[in-house]
Structure formats: structure tokens, C-alpha cells
Amino acid sequence: MKKLICFVLIACTLLLVSCSTTDPKTISFSPLVSETTKANIEFYQKMLESAPFPNGVSFYPYAAEYDGDKTHILVHGFVRNNTVHTVYALEADVVVEQGGLPVADGFFYFELNDFGALPMRESRPWTLRYSVDQINITTADFSKQFFVNSNFKYSITESPDEFDLSSKMVIN
């Protein structure tokens, strides 16, 4: 129970550090997201209302965990679009760090068919799933502080090969 409470407190702290001041109440969901999950994510989103939101596209984590046999790491967070354009496709290198060490490092491509279009100034809950070959450390303790470094490229047209603009965001 102590671990669960600690995990929730850390997740809440991370959320308070990473929110939109432009329009924090705007969030969009995939049709596959359950009503219970939507309610939980909206709770986290409300906690983020006073933190700054940099220009560009960024990933803001609120929780991370290993699966049962430690063959995957799941990092739950928000993909945020703080541009003046709708984003149709994303690609990113995303590194999870703890104590200055890379716990996991992966390249992710968000296709329009899977991720959908992300309108300007909106956030979308998303889970990054690292496979066993992307995991460097299987003993990280995600109930403690962790960092996510990401470098996004995104398309503002429906053609995925027309990437322009990039942004880099370090989560502390």
C-alpha cells in the first residue's frame, strides 16, 4: 500500500510540473479508451492546469511501470500539441532515464491511422511501450523520480513523409 501511495504522489508531482497554460481543459481520446480510463486521465489533466507548456510537440509522462515479467516498460503520459497546426503524424526518439542512466531508449512512429490527428493546443493520453531490446535496465524503481527526454518531429499535412519542425523537451 505504501508503494502505491508513493507512486500516486510521484505521478501527481510529475503532472503538476507538466501542464498546459494555453488550454489545459482540451483533451482528446481515441475511441478505444474506456470511460473509466478517460475519467482517470481527466483527473491528471486537471492537476496540470498551472504549469507552463512550451511550443512544439512534447511527451509528458505521469507514470511508468514494468510489465509482470519485465519484458516491457510502459510509460503513460500525454502527447501535447502546442503549435498552431493540427499534427497528423509524429516520430520521436524517447529515452527514459533514472539516476542519470538510460533505463530504456526507443524510436516511436505515430501514424495517422493509429494515433489520429492531434488538433492544435490539445493533449492526448498515450502509452509508450518499450520492448525487451529497448530496455537497458530491468531494476529501475519507477516509484522514484524518472526523466523522459524526447525529440519529436511532426507533420502538419496528412502526408507522413512531409515532416517539418522539431522540438526537444526534457522532463524534470
Secondary structure, DSSP 8 states (H G I E B T S, - for coil): -HHHHHHHHHHHHHHHHS--SS-TT-B---TTS-HHHHHHHHHHHHHTTTS---SEEEEEEEEEEE-TTSS-EEEEEEEEEESSS-B-EEEEEEEEEETTEEEEEEEEEE-HHHH--B-TT-EEEEEEEE-GGGBS-S---TTS--EEEEEEEEESSS-TT-EEEEEEEE--
